[in-house]
Amino acid sequence: MVIDIFDSTLRDGAQAEGISFLVTDKLKIAKALDELGVSYIEAGNPGSNQKDLEFFKEAKNYKFKHSKLVAFGSTRRCNIKAEDDNNLNALLEASTEYVCIFGKSSLFHVENIINTTKEENLSMIKDSILYLRKNNKKVFYDAEHFFDGYKNNREYALETLKTAAEAGAECLILCDTNGGTFPLEMAKIIEDVKKNVNAKIGIHAHNDSGMATSASIEAVLAGCTQIQGTFLGYGERCGNANLSTIIANLELKKNICCLPSGNLEKLTSTAKFIAEVSNFQMAKGMPYVGDSAFAHKAGMHIDGVYKNPKSFEHIEPDKVGNERRFLISEVAGKSTVIAKINKIYPDIKKDDPAIDVIINRVKTLEYMGYAFEGADASFELLVHKALKNFKSFFEVENFKTIGEGPSLENEYSASAIIKVIVEGEEEVTAANGDGPVDALNKALRKAIGKFYPILNEVSLSDYKVRILDGKESATAAITRVIIESTDGKTSWSTVGVSKDIIEASFKALTDSIEYKLFKENN
Ligand SMILES: [Zn+2]
């Protein structure tokens, strides 16, 4: 069985609090969705938004391999002709093969919100679809508030669908606009629709009851052949049905085809990319695609997964392009550390003396306040060093930071001076920054970047500070800094600990640079 995935991240998803896509962002996401292979990409509302019209103009320059672009709008306004409706005409201007329009299915909305008659609302649906079809558009019809409308007045709700089907809509999409319908109730209503309306049916669910994903899956099992949703569930209020979860569930658990064969492996990277362009940190626990989706921490779980991954994993992570992780922590046993070392050195034996060296080192560092759970790159460096496979790329002789307060607007509040030695050559560099850590980071990169220009690609993507055990004297407590760095292709995390926040940051920063250089040279 095959169903159509209709992605509305760029239209309904853009309604999410905190999202503001530029035209270039939309193009990036549309291309990523096309690479993944969704059937339809609803990219905006050209009638209500100049930026969206611009997007459709730009998008004409791109050849999409799998996906069809869809422009979104609504049925004509009350008491005018379809050809006089600006919104419908803007849809034509978008020049897409497909358009999607929403109309009212709920008599409550017809009479109380748009204040017209039930007959006029049916004409609005019919005229709009006929007008778009006359202009060579294929039309999807979104039946807004369908489930609430059905519960309010079943006959009328079905009548609106029949009208859209007779006017020639390609697919009728039943919308749970307010997100309040339970999955099994929804399935029952869909079965009734299937009996009474002769057309393809789709589902558009919102997540206000926290069930949009399961509702969409039940809807497919009840006979819907199109699912509308957004990546990572982005959308107004509590969001839309989450396509990254739905696609994986249908393909892996129900054997229902959503993407071109082989493309499911791109799911995690696509989800991460969309989160990044949307300027959101993806929740670690996001099913299938989150960083923690296959991360094991408890010692017994790790032991089990080490023997057979099926013991604590519902699917193999690489099926969705994600990966298994073992988290290091004091509660984890020896097998955790061995499993983690094995990921770096698959051939190392359990009785290799280096393993005890590494375990003791990890224990000592954890006692000092280090945590390697969120600092995979620092752990990896520690392993390479213990196995004597690591040679330092640089040495920092000393550094000095000078901060000034209170900080003034548009002026740097600190500067740093650093002296490094690379292969016998000395380099002294200074830099200004917003605060001493920023200044130090810039000075360090500038000094070492002179010898290793590859470091220009690297930037910090996250910086976390945690004060440990601050009971006795808060200002002299141990500080743990975890930073995440990226070169645009991959990201890695490193850790530093000290009583001094600048020193802790410095340690994490040098690990980050050493890790990048090590990876480049090995
Ligand atoms: Zn919606």
Boltz pocket constraint, residues with backbone or C-beta under 6 A from the ligand:
constraints:
  - pocket:
      binder: B
      contacts: [[A, 12], [A, 177], [A, 204], [A, 206], [A, 240]]
      max_distance: 6.0
